[in-house]
Amino acid sequence: MRLLSDEAYKDLTNVKNIRNDLAHKLDHDSFDVPSIRDRCKNFILVDRHVGPIPNAGLDATHVAAASGPNPYLGLPDYQQKLSDPRFRYTMTAQLISYALGEGSENPAGPLPLV
């Protein structure tokens, strides 16, 4: 259906595989397991959509410009967050979910959604 870009599809497949490992392999019980941690480093969308706060003068703990096809989350500690495998996993899942939700709200919008 081409709703997702190739990168988003790869990320979604990676989310599925990590989820299955965490649910079905007894020795895979955290995001600190090397195989899980390493796969979380491969997410593409989180690197594209999470970064520094656009206006460094802001005092907010985060700025979310979640509108349109390219949501962006600015965080003061984005480098620390992006090094955390669990954050990378959950944020990737949220980005894909957001894009699919936006697509359902605007079915005539441009594809791919993300």
N, C-alpha and C positions, 0 to 999 in steps of 0.2 A: 504494500500500500504506500510505501515511501513516506510514511509519517515522520520517521526518524532519519537523521543523517547516518552515514556509515559509522561515524565516531560514536554517536549516541547508541546505535544498535550494539556496537562492540561493548560499550559501557554497560548496557542493560544485560547483555549476556554474561558479562563478568559479575554483575550484581547477583544474577541468578545462580551462577556457579558458586560464588562465595556463600550465599545464603544456604545452598544445599549442603555444602561442606560443614558449615556451622550447625546445621540441623541434624545431619546424619552421621558425621564422623565424630566419635567420642573423643579423640585426641585433638580435634579442632574446636577448642572451647573458648577462644578469644581472638581478638584481632592482632594479638602479639605472636601468634603462630607464624613462623617464617613464610610459609606458602601463602597464607591469607594476607599478611602484611605486604609481601612483594606484589601480589595481584592488586592490592589497593593503590599501589604506586602507579599503576598503569591507567588509572581513570583519566580521561581526557577532558570531560565537561567541567569538572570541578576546577581544573587549572585555568580554563577559559572564562569561567563565570564567577570566580572568587578571587579577590585581590585586595589591594590597599583601598582605603577610603578615598574617593575621588577628590574631596576638598580637605586637605590636611588640617584646616583650621576648625573643623567641626569637633565638638566635644562629645558627640554621641558615641555609644559603644559599638554601634554598627549602623550602616546605611544600606538600605535595600532599595534598589531601583528595579523592582520586579514588575516590569510592564513590557508588553510586546514580546517579540520572539527571542530577545536576548537579555534575560534577566541578569543582574549583576549584584553581588553581595560584597560590599566593602567592609572589611574588618581591620581594626588597628593591629591585631595580632595574627593576621592572615598567614604569615609564614609558619608560625607555630601550629596553627590549625591545619594547614595543608600538609604538615609532616605527620599528623595523627591519622592512622589508617581508618579508625572508626569514623572520624569526621568525614574523611574522603568518601567512604562508603555511604554514609547516611545523606550527605549533601548531594552526591550523584543521584541517589534514588529520589531525593526531593526535586532536583532539577528536572529529571525525566517526568516525574509526576506533575510538576507545574506545567511543563510544556504540553503534556497530553490534556490537562485540564483546560489550558488556554485554547488548544485546538478544538476541544469540544464546545467551547463557548463561541468560537468563530470558525465554523466548518468551511467557510469559503476563503479562509486565510491562506497565506503562503505556506508551501511545504519545502523542505522538511521543517517540522516544528522546532527542533533543536538539533 
